[in-house]
Each structure stands twice: as structure tokens, then as C-alpha cells.
Amino acid sequence: MKWRKPQSLFAQLLLFLGLPLALLWGLSAFNSYVSALQAATQAYDRTLLSSARTVAERLTAHNGHLEASVPWIVLDSFELNMNDRLYYKVLDPDGRVISGYDDLPAMPPATSRTTLYPALAWFYHTRYRGQAIRVTRLLQPVNEGGVFGMAEIYVAETLQSRRLLAWNLLFSSLFTQGVLVLLALILVAWLLRRVLTPMRQLSAIMVRRDPALLTPLPELLPWSETRLLIVAFNRYIDRLRGMIARQARFSADASHQLKTPLAVLKTQVSVALASDDPQRWRESLLGMRATLDNTIQVTERLLLLSRLRQPEPGDERRFTRCDLAAIARTCCFSRLAMARSKEIDHGYEGEQQAVWVPGDDVLLGELCANLLDNALKYTPHGGEVTIRVTCDAQQAVLEVEDSGPGIDAGMVHQALQPFHRLENAAAHSGAGLGLALVRDIAAWHDTRPELLKSAALGGLLVRVRFALAATAGPSASGSDGSRHLNHSFSDRQG
């Protein structure tokens, strides 16, 4: 993939702001030029009309002939301080030229009369002697000396002064508006540099930052809009730190828990290989099977611990409606053989109908299994273990009660930690993961386990409360399972 140089945000913002400002500047200048040209045209048209009226005032009639006495001094007064040339032409009512320039162009037929002045006047543009000129045509009524009708007075001038005035106004507009545009761009550039300086500092910190450093970023962006970026980065760092901590914890736990079983397996294999006695081989194989079973159980629980964590906002947990009573009965039935081996009175009590709760049925089954395994492991021979599910209008309650040694109130927190085994558990094998899994699975379901003293059996009572599902599901067909369980219990108790 071809590498492309990243574009500058500073340049992009300046270009984004500069181009519209330059375009508006050009449009404003063009509008100013058009407006100035119209203003100059109107001002000079007024002068042209005044010149035509001055000529009209000097018309005289003698013996049926119209005469125009226009001294050059009059025209010179109109040309004073001007860069243009003046031309005029006077026609009598019969259309004969009686004074001025005979070849001055006539008015085009489609020219409309001006409404700006109370006079019979027309204005138009044309060319004369290779130059563009502006012409006014004025009709002057004559009724004296035997002359009757309308005399026509044409006065024209070149356009240099008009254009010069328009260009002066345009230059003034360009200069003042250009200064404003330049000042706006300077202020925008200063503001952008001020805004981007903290971001450059933050970028420099990130470039020099040690990859293993997961401390929060400093508050370098002072504005409320940009501060959200720091908050998002710090939250991401927190999540990353938690994920790395969980991975490190899982690696350490797996290393700690799997090292010993692997060493035992190696020893058992060595013992078997060093002996020619088939009985010794059988004993080694049985020991290896027990070690492998324990290793598989520890590995499964380690993997489950690595997947579970404290739920956070935004986590996607795909819950379904689970029958808690059916899950508890199934787990109880699956532990009958283990209970019989220790002659433990093991049974299920509570709801026989479905108790619907939102959750993950696999995780809820693992929670029940860990509670029962823990209770059956620490309950002595001839003891009692009971699992029950009860419910009311607001919640469902899962309880596992045993007649074992129990847990002191001061050791409850330690008992819920992984790989922490209490003093009364020293005689039992295990990794100390059962109650830790129960805690994490309960947290995944927005609840927590309660470790209490059993008033009825004297051992440990573990209670977990669950919210009921929003709507009732179909009745569970758990009556057959209950009969099987009761039948099994009666066989064991009899």
C-alpha cells in the first residue's frame, strides 16, 4: 500500500475558511464596482442633463428660424476639472442641425425615457470617433418667433471620468474589505494555533510514552469539546489496563495451577516406566487418570474465570429466560453418585413449577454445580446437603445448605477469592476456584452470593437472589424430574 503524507489540519482549516472569505471578497468587490459605476453614471447623467438644459436656455428664434447661441466658454465650464470630452448637437423642430457636431450619433429607436428627472430626456450609450460615449437627448418646446415644435438637444461625453470614479470606489472597497479578510484570517490562524498547541503537546507525550505505561493522560486540552477526547482516552486506558491485568492474572494462575499436576504426571509416568510390575502400572495409570481429571476441571474453571468479569455499562450480555428450578434439580440429580459415595443425605427442596429468571443457562448450571461440589466436598460422611429454589412476587432465591464446617464471618471475603483456601480445607484437594466462580457468575447476573451460617444444619448456607423474568413462561415439565429425584432419594435413604 502506497504511503500518503497526512494532510495538515491547520492548512485544511485555513483553506476551508480562506476560500469562502476570498470568494465573498471577490463578490463584494464586484458588487461594489457595479454599484459605484451606477452611482457615477447617475451623478454624471445629472451633469449631462444640466448641460443640455443650459444649451436649451440659449435657444432663440428670429424670423422663423431657430438659433442656438452656445459660446465655447459654456462648454469649457462643463469640462473644467474633467478628463472627458464634451460633444453637443442641436436640431430645430424640422430636424435640421443648427449647432454642434453634425455626425453625433442619433438615439436608438428602442431607448426609453428616463423617469429620474422631470424632463423629456433620454440617456443612452454609443460610440463616437472610436470612443465610448454617454449621450443625453433633451426635447425643448419652442413657441416664439414663428417657430413652433420641439427642438432636440444632444449632449455627450466620454466615459473616462465615470470609469475613474468607479475604479477609485472599487479600489477603496477592495482595500478596506481585503484588510478585514486578512485580519479575519490572521485571527483564525492565531486561534487555530492556540487550539492545536495542546494537541501537539499531547501528541508529543503519546509518541514518547512507554508502551507499558497505562496511567491516565494529563488534562492538556482545556476546552469542554476537546476534553471529551481525553476522557475517552483515559476510559480506554482503564479498560486496557483491566484487560491486561486479567490476562496477566490468568497467565499466572494457569502457570501456578498447571505446573504441579504436570510434574505429578511426569513422576507417575517415570514410576510406571521404572517398574516391571503390572500392578504398579495399574496404580500409576489410575493415579494419572485422577491427576488428569483434576487438571481438566482446574483448566475449565480457569478458562471460565478468564471469560467472566465484573459487568460494565455497554457490555453485551445475551440473557434468555431460564428455569432456575429445573437447572437446580438437574445439577442435584447429577451429583447423586458423589453424595452416595460419602453417604450424604442429598436432596432438592422448593418450587416444583418453573421459576423463570433472565440469565445464561450454562453459567447458571455452572454456578449450581460449583456450589454443590463445594458443599459435597467439605461435608463429612453421613452429613446432609440441600439445594432449594424459592420465589415470591419480586425475586427467586437459590440456596445450597450443608452440614460441613462452614465459614467464619471474618473469612467470607477471603473465601470468595480465587486460589485462596481456608485452614479447614487443607485436608481436601482443589484449587480454590469454586466460590470465586460463583461470585463472578453471580456478578455477571447483577447479583452476589451471600455466605451465611446455616441455622438448620450448622454448616454453610450460600444464598443467591435473582430477579424474575418480566413475563411468565410456559409451565415447566419438571414433575417427572422431581419424581425421579424423590425416587432416587428414597432409594438412598432406605
C-alpha positions in Angstrom: 0.0 0.0 0.0 1.4 3.4 -1.0 2.2 5.7 1.9 0.5 9.1 1.8 1.6 12.1 3.7 -1.0 13.1 6.2 -2.7 16.4 5.5 -2.3 19.3 7.9 -5.4 20.1 9.9 -4.1 23.6 10.2 -3.8 24.0 6.5 -7.2 22.4 5.9 -9.0 24.7 8.3 -7.3 27.8 6.8 -8.2 26.6 3.3 -11.7 25.9 4.4 -12.1 29.4 5.9 -9.9 31.3 3.4 -11.5 30.2 0.2 -15.0 31.2 1.2 -13.7 34.5 2.5 -11.8 35.2 -0.7 -14.8 34.3 -2.8 -17.0 36.6 -0.7 -14.4 39.3 -1.0 -14.4 39.0 -4.8 -18.2 39.0 -5.0 -18.4 42.0 -2.7 -15.8 43.9 -4.8 -17.7 43.1 -8.0 -20.9 44.3 -6.4 -19.1 47.4 -5.1 -17.8 48.1 -8.7 -21.3 47.8 -10.2 -22.8 49.9 -7.5 -20.0 52.5 -7.9 -20.5 52.6 -11.7 -24.2 53.1 -11.3 -23.6 55.9 -8.8 -21.1 57.5 -11.1 -23.4 57.1 -14.1 -26.3 58.7 -12.2 -24.1 61.6 -11.0 -22.6 62.3 -14.4 -26.0 61.9 -16.1 -27.3 64.7 -13.9 -24.3 66.9 -15.1 -25.1 66.0 -18.8 -28.8 66.9 -18.3 -27.7 70.2 -16.7 -25.5 70.9 -19.8 -28.4 70.1 -22.1 -30.7 72.4 -20.2 -28.1 75.2 -20.3 -28.0 74.8 -24.1 -31.8 74.7 -24.2 -32.0 78.0 -22.3 -29.8 79.7 -25.0 -32.1 78.8 -27.9 -33.6 81.9 -29.7 -35.9 82.3 -32.7 -35.7 85.1 -35.3 -37.8 85.4 -38.4 -39.0 81.8 -38.3 -35.5 80.4 -37.7 -34.2 78.8 -34.6 -30.7 79.7 -33.4 -28.5 78.2 -30.7 -26.0 80.6 -29.2 -23.6 78.3 -27.3 -20.4 80.1 -26.5 -17.4 77.9 -26.0 -16.9 79.4 -22.6 -20.1 77.5 -21.6 -18.7 74.2 -22.7 -15.4 74.9 -21.1 -17.1 75.4 -17.8 -18.7 72.0 -18.1 -15.2 70.5 -19.0 -13.5 72.1 -16.0 -11.6 69.5 -13.9 -12.8 66.7 -16.1 -10.9 64.1 -18.1 -13.6 63.7 -20.7 -14.5 65.5 -23.9 -17.9 67.1 -24.4 -19.9 67.0 -27.7 -23.3 68.5 -28.4 -25.8 68.8 -31.2 -28.9 71.0 -31.6 -31.8 70.2 -34.0 -34.7 72.5 -34.8 -38.3 71.3 -35.0 -37.7 70.4 -38.6 -34.8 68.1 -37.7 -32.1 70.3 -39.2 -28.8 70.6 -37.3 -28.4 74.3 -36.3 -25.3 73.9 -34.0 -22.8 71.4 -32.8 -21.4 68.2 -34.3 -23.5 67.1 -37.3 -22.3 63.4 -37.1 -23.1 62.9 -33.4 -25.0 59.5 -33.4 -28.7 59.7 -33.1 -30.7 57.9 -30.3 -31.6 54.3 -31.0 -35.3 53.8 -31.5 -35.9 51.5 -28.5 -34.4 53.8 -25.9 -36.9 54.6 -23.1 -37.3 57.9 -21.5 -35.8 58.4 -18.0 -38.1 58.7 -15.0 -35.5 60.1 -12.7 -35.9 63.7 -13.8 -38.9 65.9 -14.6 -37.9 66.4 -18.2 -38.3 64.9 -21.7 -34.9 63.4 -21.5 -33.3 60.1 -22.7 -29.9 58.6 -21.9 -28.0 56.0 -24.0 -24.6 54.7 -24.7 -23.0 54.7 -28.1 -19.6 55.2 -29.8 -18.2 58.3 -31.5 -14.9 58.8 -33.1 -13.6 55.5 -31.7 -14.6 56.2 -28.1 -17.5 55.1 -25.9 -19.7 58.0 -25.0 -22.8 58.7 -22.9 -25.4 60.8 -24.6 -28.4 62.6 -23.2 -31.3 63.8 -25.6 -33.5 66.6 -24.3 -36.7 67.8 -26.1 -37.2 71.5 -25.6 -40.6 73.0 -26.7 -40.3 76.2 -28.8 -43.2 78.6 -29.4 -41.8 82.0 -30.4 -40.6 84.0 -33.4 -42.6 82.0 -35.7 -41.1 78.7 -34.7 -43.4 76.0 -33.3 -42.4 72.5 -32.2 -39.8 70.5 -30.3 -36.1 71.3 -30.5 -33.7 68.4 -29.8 -30.5 69.0 -27.8 -27.9 66.2 -27.7 -25.0 66.5 -25.2 -22.4 63.7 -25.0 -19.3 63.0 -23.1 -16.7 60.3 -23.0 -16.6 57.8 -20.1 -13.1 58.3 -18.6 -14.3 60.2 -15.5 -17.1 57.8 -14.8 -14.8 54.8 -15.0 -12.1 56.5 -13.0 -14.6 57.3 -10.2 -15.9 53.7 -10.3 -12.3 52.3 -10.2 -11.5 54.6 -7.3 -14.5 53.4 -5.4 -13.7 49.8 -6.3 -10.1 50.2 -5.1 -11.3 51.7 -1.8 -13.7 48.8 -1.3 -11.1 46.2 -2.2 -8.6 47.7 0.2 -10.9 48.0 3.2 -12.6 44.6 2.7 -9.2 43.0 2.0 -7.9 44.3 5.2 -10.9 42.8 7.0 -10.4 39.4 5.3 -6.7 39.4 6.1 -7.4 40.4 9.7 -10.0 37.6 9.9 -7.6 35.0 8.6 -4.9 36.2 11.0 -7.3 35.9 13.9 -8.4 32.4 12.7 -4.8 31.3 12.3 -3.9 32.5 15.8 -7.0 30.8 17.3 -6.2 27.5 15.4 -2.6 27.6 16.6 -3.8 28.2 20.2 -6.3 25.3 19.9 -3.8 22.9 18.2 -0.9 23.6 20.5 -2.3 21.4 23.4 -3.0 18.7 20.8 0.6 18.8 19.6 1.8 18.6 23.2 -0.5 15.6 23.7 0.8 14.0 20.5 4.4 14.5 21.7 3.6 12.9 25.0 1.9 9.9 23.3 4.9 9.5 21.0 7.4 9.4 23.9 5.2 7.4 26.1 6.4 4.0 27.3 4.0 1.3 25.8 3.9 -0.4 29.2 2.7 2.9 30.9 -1.0 2.7 31.4 -1.5 5.8 33.6 -4.2 8.3 32.6 -3.3 11.1 30.2 -2.9 14.6 31.6 -5.6 17.2 31.2 -3.9 19.2 28.4 -7.0 20.1 26.4 -8.7 22.8 28.4 -11.8 23.2 26.2 -15.0 21.3 27.0 -15.3 20.0 23.4 -11.8 18.6 23.4 -11.7 17.4 27.0 -14.1 14.6 25.9 -11.2 13.2 23.9 -9.0 12.9 27.0 -11.9 11.3 28.9 -12.4 8.8 26.1 -8.7 8.0 26.0 -8.5 7.5 29.8 -11.5 5.3 29.8 -10.0 3.2 27.0 -6.7 3.0 29.0 -8.7 1.9 32.1 -10.3 -0.9 30.1 -7.0 -1.8 28.5 -5.3 -1.9 31.9 -8.1 -4.1 33.3 -7.8 -6.5 30.3 -4.0 -6.7 30.6 -4.3 -7.3 34.3 -6.8 -10.1 33.7 -4.6 -11.7 31.1 -1.6 -11.4 33.5 -3.7 -12.9 36.3 -4.9 -15.8 34.0 -1.3 -16.5 32.9 0.0 -16.5 36.5 -2.9 -18.6 37.7 -2.6 -21.1 34.8 1.1 -21.3 35.4 0.7 -21.8 39.1 -2.1 -24.4 38.9 -0.9 -26.5 36.0 2.7 -26.7 37.0 2.1 -29.1 39.9 -0.2 -31.6 38.0 2.2 -31.8 35.1 5.1 -32.5 37.5 2.9 -35.2 39.2 2.1 -36.8 35.8 5.7 -36.8 34.9 6.6 -38.6 38.2 3.8 -41.1 37.7 5.0 -41.9 34.2 8.6 -42.3 35.4 7.5 -44.6 38.2 5.5 -46.8 35.8 8.4 -47.0 33.3 10.8 -47.9 36.0 8.8 -50.9 37.2 8.0 -54.3 35.6 5.1 -55.0 38.0 1.7 -54.8 36.1 0.0 -53.9 39.4 2.3 -50.9 39.8 1.5 -49.9 36.2 -2.2 -50.1 37.0 -1.8 -48.0 40.2 0.2 -45.4 38.2 -2.4 -45.3 35.4 -5.2 -44.8 38.0 -3.2 -42.0 39.6 -2.6 -40.4 36.2 -6.3 -40.5 35.4 -7.2 -38.8 38.7 -4.5 -36.2 38.1 -5.8 -35.6 34.6 -9.4 -35.3 35.8 -8.3 -32.7 38.4 -6.3 -30.9 35.8 -9.2 -30.8 33.3 -11.5 -29.4 36.0 -9.0 -26.8 37.0 -8.4 -25.8 33.4 -12.1 -25.5 32.6 -12.6 -23.3 35.7 -9.6 -21.2 34.8 -11.0 -20.5 31.3 -14.4 -19.7 32.7 -12.8 -17.3 35.2 -10.8 -15.6 32.4 -14.1 -15.0 30.5 -16.1 -13.7 33.4 -15.5 -10.2 34.8 -17.5 -7.5 36.5 -20.1 -6.2 34.1 -19.7 -2.7 32.9 -22.1 -0.3 31.1 -22.3 -1.2 27.4 -21.4 -4.8 27.9 -23.5 -7.1 25.7 -24.9 -10.0 27.8 -27.2 -12.2 25.9 -29.7 -13.4 28.5 -32.6 -15.7 27.9 -35.4 -16.9 30.1 -34.1 -19.8 32.2 -35.9 -22.1 34.5 -33.9 -21.9 37.7 -35.7 -24.7 39.4 -35.1 -27.1 36.5 -31.4 -26.1 36.5 -31.1 -26.8 40.2 -32.9 -30.1 40.0 -30.7 -31.3 37.1 -27.5 -30.3 39.0 -28.8 -32.1 42.1 -29.5 -35.3 40.2 -26.0 -35.2 38.5 -24.4 -35.2 42.0 -26.2 -38.2 43.4 -23.3 -40.6 42.8 -20.9 -38.3 44.6 -23.3 -37.9 47.5 -23.8 -41.7 47.8 -20.1 -42.3 47.9 -19.9 -40.3 51.2 -23.4 -41.4 52.4 -24.6 -37.8 52.4 -28.3 -37.1 52.6 -28.6 -35.0 49.4 -31.8 -33.6 48.0 -33.8 -30.8 46.4 -36.4 -28.7 48.1 -38.7 -25.9 46.9 -40.6 -25.0 43.8 -41.7 -27.8 41.5 -43.1 -25.5 38.9 -40.9 -23.4 36.5 -39.1 -20.3 38.1 -38.2 -18.1 35.2 -35.2 -15.7 35.6 -33.2 -13.8 32.9 -29.7 -15.3 32.5 -27.4 -17.7 30.8 -28.5 -21.2 31.5 -24.9 -22.6 31.0 -23.5 -20.2 33.6 -26.3 -20.8 36.0 -25.7 -24.5 35.7 -22.1 -24.0 36.4 -23.0 -21.8 39.5 -25.2 -24.6 40.9 -22.6 -27.2 40.1 -19.8 -25.3 41.9 -22.0 -24.7 45.0 -22.9 -28.4 45.2 -19.4 -29.6 44.5 -18.1 -27.3 47.3 -20.8 -28.5 49.7 -20.3 -32.2 49.0 -16.6 -31.9 49.2 -16.5 -30.3 52.7 -19.5 -32.1 54.2 -18.3 -35.1 56.2 -19.5 -38.7 55.8 -23.2 -39.1 56.8 -23.8 -35.4 56.5 -26.6 -33.5 54.7 -26.6 -31.2 51.6 -29.8 -29.5 50.4 -30.3 -27.3 47.3 -33.6 -25.3 47.1 -35.3 -22.8 44.9 -38.0 -20.5 46.3 -39.6 -17.4 44.9 -42.1 -14.6 45.6 -43.6 -11.8 43.5 -40.3 -9.9 43.2 -37.4 -12.4 43.2 -36.2 -16.0 43.0 -33.8 -17.4 45.7 -31.3 -20.2 45.2 -29.9 -21.8 48.4 -27.3 -24.5 49.0 -27.1 -25.6 52.6 -24.7 -28.2 54.1 -23.7 -29.7 57.5 -20.0 -29.1 56.9 -17.5 -26.9 58.9 -18.9 -23.7 57.5 -17.0 -20.4 57.1 -16.4 -17.8 59.8 -17.9 -14.4 59.1 -14.4 -12.8 59.0 -13.2 -15.2 56.3 -16.1 -14.7 53.9 -14.1 -12.2 51.7 -11.1 -14.5 51.5 -13.2 -17.5 50.6 -14.6 -15.7 47.5 -11.1 -15.0 46.2 -9.6 -17.4 43.6 -6.8 -19.8 44.8 -7.4 -18.9 48.5 -8.1 -22.0 50.6 -9.2 -21.7 54.2 -7.5 -23.6 57.0 -10.4 -26.1 57.4 -9.9 -27.0 53.7 -6.3 -28.2 54.0 -7.3 -31.9 54.0 -9.3 -31.5 50.7 -7.8 -31.3 47.2 -8.8 -28.5 44.9 -7.6 -25.1 43.5 -9.9 -22.9 45.5 -11.8 -21.7 42.4 -15.4 -22.9 43.2 -16.7 -19.9 45.2 -14.7 -17.5 43.1 -16.6 -18.7 40.1 -19.8 -18.5 42.0 -19.0 -14.8 42.8 -18.1 -14.0 39.2 -21.2 -15.7 37.7 -23.4 -14.0 40.2 -21.9 -10.6 39.3 -22.5 -11.4 35.6 -26.2 -11.7 36.5 -26.2 -8.5 38.6 -26.3 -10.2 41.9 -23.9 -11.6 44.5 -23.7 -14.7 46.8 -24.4 -14.5 50.5 -22.3 -16.8 52.7 -24.2 -17.4 55.9 -24.2 -19.7 58.9 -26.8 -22.5 58.4 -29.2 -22.4 61.3 -30.7 -25.8 60.4 -27.7 -27.9 59.5 -24.9 -25.9 61.3 -22.7 -25.6 58.2 -22.6 -23.2 55.3 -25.6 -21.6 53.7 -25.0 -19.9 50.3 -27.8 -17.8 49.1 -28.1 -16.1 45.7 -31.0 -13.9 44.7 -32.2 -13.4 41.1 -34.7 -11.0 39.6 -37.7 -12.8 38.0 -38.2 -12.6 34.2 -40.6 -9.9 33.0 -43.3 -12.3 31.7 -44.2 -15.8 32.8 -43.2 -18.6 30.5 -44.9 -21.9 29.9 -45.1 -24.3 32.7 -42.0 -26.5 33.0 -42.4 -30.2 32.6 -40.3 -30.8 35.7 -42.7 -33.1 37.6 -41.1 -36.2 36.0 -37.7 -35.0 37.1 -38.9 -34.4 40.6 -40.3 -37.9 40.8 -37.0 -39.3 39.6 -35.2 -37.3 42.2 -37.5 -38.3 45.0 -37.3 -41.9 43.9 -33.5 -41.7 44.0 -33.5 -40.1 47.4 -35.9 -42.7 48.8 -33.6 -45.5 47.5 -30.6 -43.8 49.0 -32.3 -43.1 52.3 -33.9 -46.5 52.6 
